[in-house]
Amino acid sequence: MTGRQYLDKRTAVMAVILGVSLALWLLLLALFETGHVPRSVMATPLAGILLCAAYHALMIRCPRCRKRLAHVTRSPIDFSLLRFPKRVRFCPHCTIDFEDELHTRRECLTNQQRR
């Protein structure tokens, strides 16, 4: 698995969170009568968006050094809920190329201990 594939999987979780919140919102709207929808129901999509933002800021991390990468993916030009941006080619912290194959975390720790 490459670093980009790992990050694509992590990024796709945001689409799942947003999709579940929207499906829950539609279900709740269908359960209430027209005109008598509580405010909490109307806040459901906002909660999903806030969860996506929190997940993006805290959980999108470099596969090698585990530092956060949210600050390099904030461009609205190539924003996608399904994939990590192609323009980000490497980690600004540890300079790993995301197109290279990932080694297991144990191998990375062993190599660092040897140095």
Protein Blocks (a to p, Z undefined) as FASTA:
>chain_A
ZZklmmmmmmmmmmmmmmmmmmmmmmmmmmpcehiacfklmmmmmmmmmmmmmmmmmmmc
cfklopafklmmmpfklgcfkbccfklmbdfklopafkbccddfklmmmmmmmZZ
